Amino acid sequence: MPLTLLLRTGDLKETRKFYESVLGFDAFDTAEDTLTVEKQGDRLIFTELWGAPDGFSGTIYFTVPDADHYFTSIQDKVDVAWPIQDMSYGSREFGIKDCNGYHLAFQQQA
């Protein structure tokens, strides 16, 4: 069953620019004051509707076909949380912080 997360943002325009220009996601307006970003079937929705501050205590994982190539293509444009590395649980991955402060990880299964 697919999972879609709805996350808070204070600036939809900045979020669209980051996900499209930096990460290479497709972005499109969905409902009023919401933005959907998508890459290879994975999807996040951002909204300005709630008055609560941005926040999330976890890490959002995306699976990519070539983690090294993707890391090389974005590493100079993002805030790297951890560099590309082989993990003890069998994936090759790296992590970043997005423009809203959310942690995103991009993994390639071994």
C-alpha positions, 0 to 999 in steps of 0.5 A: 500500500503506498504511503503519502505524507502531508507535511507543514511548510511556511513557504510553498514557493520555496519548497517547490523551488527546492524540490524541483530545482535542487532535488529534481522532483516533479511538483504540482499544485493540488488542493488550496494551499497545498503542493505535491512533490513526486519522484519515481512514485514517491510522493510528499504533500506540503501545506501552509494550512496549519498554524503549527510550526514545521516539525517532524522527528523522523527521517523520510526514506526514498529508494533511488536506483543509483545513490552515488550518482544522485548524491554527486548531482545534489551534494553541493546544493543541499545541507548534507546530514550524512554523506554517502556510505554503506550501512550495516543493514545493507543499503548504500545511502546519504541524508540531507535536510530539506528547505523546511528542516525535514530529514530526507534519506536516499538509499540504494538497496544492495 
